[in-house]
């Protein structure tokens, strides 16, 4: 039996010697937990947005981003980045709105609706973030496919690649980028599952508790 069930049992006991908790007291506890969870969603989303931008100033990252120039997709990646930043800011704003919307003065029905809205917003954000990784990989693959000479992409291997036909080299590079993209997407999905998934499970639990409280 969880904490809420114990509180509800004590709340329903008329002859209990312990101080009784009213419906409002239990509702307030669930509201505080829900508010705290949504606040953490806001914090994590902001950190997720800002930390990668700071990494852009690290020299190794600058060198890694040179591959976009080598493939010839810099302009497309830049345009995609603008879309990603715009949508990410929109989602952060939505998370903040959900946080501000949750009010202790709301009844259980309204609080449940806001929890459902928050859960749906988080799911859309995770799906968008993962899909943008795949779109980036697809752009890179198309760039490699349309590139006539790709030996400049891996100049350190140029001598050892002389005996490999351009088509085989292109296929090898495309497969490498594709496999790396899939692994990166899976890794990020796992990270999102740990971060947002844990918070969503707690939010779902609060939703279930509110639903029980209304019956």
C-alpha positions, 0 to 999 in steps of 0.5 A, spaced: 500 500 500 502 506 497 503 513 501 496 516 498 492 509 500 495 510 507 493 517 507 486 516 504 485 510 509 486 515 515 482 520 512 476 515 511 477 513 519 472 517 523 475 514 529 482 514 528 486 518 533 491 521 528 490 527 525 485 527 519 487 529 512 481 532 508 480 532 501 483 538 500 490 536 504 491 530 500 489 534 493 494 539 495 500 534 496 498 531 489 498 538 486 505 539 490 508 533 487 506 534 480 508 542 480 515 539 482 515 534 477 513 539 471 518 544 474 524 539 473 521 538 466 522 545 465 529 545 468 532 539 464 529 542 457 533 548 458 539 545 460 538 540 454 537 546 450 543 550 452 549 545 454 550 543 446 550 550 444 556 551 449 559 545 446 560 548 440 565 553 443 570 546 444 575 546 439 574 538 438 567 539 437 568 545 432 573 540 428 567 535 428 562 540 425 567 541 419 564 534 416 558 538 414 562 543 410 566 537 407 560 534 405 557 540 402 550 540 407 552 546 411 547 551 409 541 545 410 544 543 417 544 551 418 536 551 416 535 545 420 538 548 426 534 554 425 527 550 425 530 545 431 532 552 435 525 555 434 521 549 436 525 547 442 524 554 444 516 553 443 516 547 447 520 550 453 515 555 453 509 550 453 513 546 459 513 553 463 506 554 461 504 547 464 508 549 470 504 555 471 498 553 469 498 547 475 494 551 481 493 549 488 486 552 487 484 547 481 479 541 482 482 534 481 478 534 474 482 540 472 489 538 475 488 531 471 487 535 465 493 539 466 497 533 467 495 530 461 497 536 457 504 536 460 504 528 458 502 529 451 507 535 450 513 531 453 511 526 448 511 530 442 518 534 444 521 527 445 519 525 438 521 531 435 528 531 438 529 524 436 526 525 429 531 531 428 537 527 429 534 522 424 533 528 419 540 530 420 543 523 418 538 523 412 541 530 410 548 527 411 547 521 407 544 525 401 550 530 401 555 524 401 551 520 395 550 527 391 558 528 392 562 527 386 569 526 390 568 524 397 576 522 398 577 529 401 572 527 407 577 522 410 583 525 407 587 521 413 585 515 409 586 518 402 592 513 401 589 507 403 583 508 399 586 509 392 585 501 391 577 502 393 572 504 387 569 511 389 562 507 389 564 502 394 567 508 398 561 512 398 557 506 400 561 505 406 561 512 408 553 512 407 553 505 411 557 508 417 553 515 417 547 511 417 549 506 423 552 512 427 545 515 426 541 509 428 546 508 434 546 515 436 538 515 436 537 509 440 542 512 445 538 519 445 532 515 446 535 511 452 537 518 455 530 521 454 527 515 457 531 515 463 530 523 464 523 524 461 520 517 462 522 517 469 518 524 470 512 522 466 511 515 470 511 520 476 506 524 473 502 518 471 502 516 478 499 522 480 494 522 475 492 515 477 492 518 485 487 524 483 483 519 479 482 514 485 481 520 489 475 522 485 471 516 486 
